[in-house]
Amino acid sequence: MTRSLRLVASEHAFGPIARWREPDVTPADITDLDQHATYANWVEDAGFDALFYTDFLGFDPVKQLNPRLPFDPTTLVSALVARTRHLGFITTASTTFGTPFHQARTLASLDRLSGGRVAWNVVTSFTGEGNFGLRELPAPTERYARAQEFLDVVDALWASYPESAVVDDKAGGRYVDVSRVQAIDHVGECFSVSGPLDKPGPAQRPVLVQAGSSPEGIAFAARNADVVFVAVPDFEQALDYAGRLRAEVAATGRAPDEVLIMPGFRTFLGRDAADARRVRSRHVTPDALEKARRVVLRESEHFQLTDLPLDEPIPPSHLPTDEQLAAAAGRRSRAQIYLNWAREPGVTLREVLERIALEHGHFALTASPRAVADELERWFLAGAADGFMIGYGSGIAQFADQVMPLLAERGLWKPPTDHDLRSRLGLPERI
Ligand SMILES: Cc1cc2nc3c(=O)[nH]c(=O)nc-3n(C[C@H](O)[C@H](O)[C@H](O)COP(=O)(O)O)c2cc1C
């Protein structure tokens, strides 16, 4: 086995944010840089390839009943690269609300400051329009078209100021050969950017991560991404997604295995299946179910679950139709997963809300460490996943202590040794 499973830890998986309801955690801990650095150091020592930070550009009155990251993630990452040695970081930035010039500078800076350890999770955003002068979120097709132009401009800006322009001509008084720094003069549908960048581009193209699973999302990922995150709740859907993505990657002329597929994954671990179910049930609190009733509205306003009894099936009239779902502006793929769960024969509202609250549409296992390792092995060997992005579940520390050694024993995973994230993930160079 030459390939190795890649493992990314989620920001939510550990540390004071995950543990906020425990009596010893205070609000001061949540905003304490040392605590975030402790988590990053733990993630590094546990052998994860990278630590991932999401970003949603707006206050969410339901989700924020739980603490969220109290920092802009890219700002936090710039502090954490100084407190870690080899760990990769994946930060998130929006192409719908940001501008390519700023993003090209920020990422080039972080690439240099970290020695190639920072990746960009490219998102088109599904909330935040009111903060950027928009009355409505643009439709997904429009957002993806803008995202492509955004990336093209970022690439052009990075190339506009190459490393080779620095000639360091001390005698002639020319640090930079300005003739090698070229304007880009981009005029497109969404952006007009003259360039060049006023800072040198990154030493190599930073790793790009993407997480769209609609047809437009897959096409965008196939063309641009090095890594895809995806919410796929089961093996069949993961395999189907992997097949579609790899076909699209090949159609763009790239090698199909050049894009790493990393489904979100969380686990509730116990000694055996019954014990794991007990562990999981401790995470099902009444307030978590009530939040889940409201949180699905973010995906589609046609999930009308608020006044329904918990222990009965959901009447179809309280769920979106396929047409309503297709027309939703938000995360259609996530809404589709919730809808599929709600339509399972005989399923009660309580069961659906539990899954939404604990799994968020991701792959989740409630099982013993050995059974978890078996299932991850199955996904990996079948090509349904190249790795996993590990979320909270019953705790990422148990995953690291109990599952990662089993994966290592089977030769599926070994601790990474490379410094820059591209090599750490075994990705080819890209220019
Ligand atoms: C693991 C994972 C992490 C994501 N992180 C973010 C994020 O930080 N910010 C964001 O706006 N969207 C995030 N998304 C949403 C995706 O960027 C995308 O909007 C979503 O998957 C729907 O895309 P689609 O309409 O192409 O299916 C994430 C999705 C997944 C699966």
The ligand as a MOL file (V3000), in Angstrom:
LIG
                    3D

  0  0  0     0  0            999 V3000
M  V30 BEGIN CTAB
M  V30 COUNTS 31 33 0 0 0
M  V30 BEGIN ATOM
M  V30 1 C -17.1090 19.6780 5.0730 0
M  V30 2 C -17.7420 20.9040 4.5150 0
M  V30 3 C -17.3150 22.1510 4.9550 0
M  V30 4 C -17.8920 23.3240 4.4600 0
M  V30 5 N -17.4570 24.5250 4.9290 0
M  V30 6 C -18.0770 25.6700 4.5230 0
M  V30 7 C -17.6930 26.9290 5.0440 0
M  V30 8 O -16.8050 27.0330 5.8680 0
M  V30 9 N -18.3500 28.0330 4.6020 0
M  V30 10 C -19.3400 27.9790 3.6730 0
M  V30 11 O -19.8740 29.0160 3.3130 0
M  V30 12 N -19.7090 26.7800 3.1450 0
M  V30 13 C -19.1120 25.6370 3.5700 0
M  V30 14 N -19.5090 24.4270 3.0660 0
M  V30 15 C -20.5600 24.4140 2.0430 0
M  V30 16 C -19.9980 24.2410 0.6660 0
M  V30 17 O -19.0330 25.2180 0.3690 0
M  V30 18 C -21.1300 24.2890 -0.3600 0
M  V30 19 O -21.7900 25.5190 -0.3070 0
M  V30 20 C -22.1190 23.2240 -0.0740 0
M  V30 21 O -21.4550 21.9720 -0.0300 0
M  V30 22 C -23.2110 23.2070 -1.1310 0
M  V30 23 O -22.6700 23.1950 -2.4080 0
M  V30 24 P -23.5300 22.7200 -3.6300 0
M  V30 25 O -24.6820 23.6770 -3.7300 0
M  V30 26 O -22.6000 22.7560 -4.8110 0
M  V30 27 O -23.9720 21.3240 -3.2900 0
M  V30 28 C -18.9350 23.2470 3.5100 0
M  V30 29 C -19.3550 21.9840 3.0610 0
M  V30 30 C -18.7860 20.8150 3.5560 0
M  V30 31 C -19.2610 19.4860 3.0630 0
M  V30 END ATOM
M  V30 BEGIN BOND
M  V30 1 1 1 2
M  V30 2 1 2 3
M  V30 3 2 2 30
M  V30 4 2 3 4
M  V30 5 1 4 5
M  V30 6 1 4 28
M  V30 7 2 5 6
M  V30 8 1 6 7
M  V30 9 1 6 13
M  V30 10 2 7 8
M  V30 11 1 7 9
M  V30 12 1 9 10
M  V30 13 2 10 11
M  V30 14 1 10 12
M  V30 15 2 12 13
M  V30 16 1 13 14
M  V30 17 1 14 15
M  V30 18 1 14 28
M  V30 19 1 15 16
M  V30 20 1 16 17
M  V30 21 1 16 18
M  V30 22 1 18 19
M  V30 23 1 18 20
M  V30 24 1 20 21
M  V30 25 1 20 22
M  V30 26 1 22 23
M  V30 27 1 23 24
M  V30 28 2 24 25
M  V30 29 1 24 26
M  V30 30 1 24 27
M  V30 31 2 28 29
M  V30 32 1 29 30
M  V30 33 1 30 31
M  V30 END BOND
M  V30 END CTAB
M  END
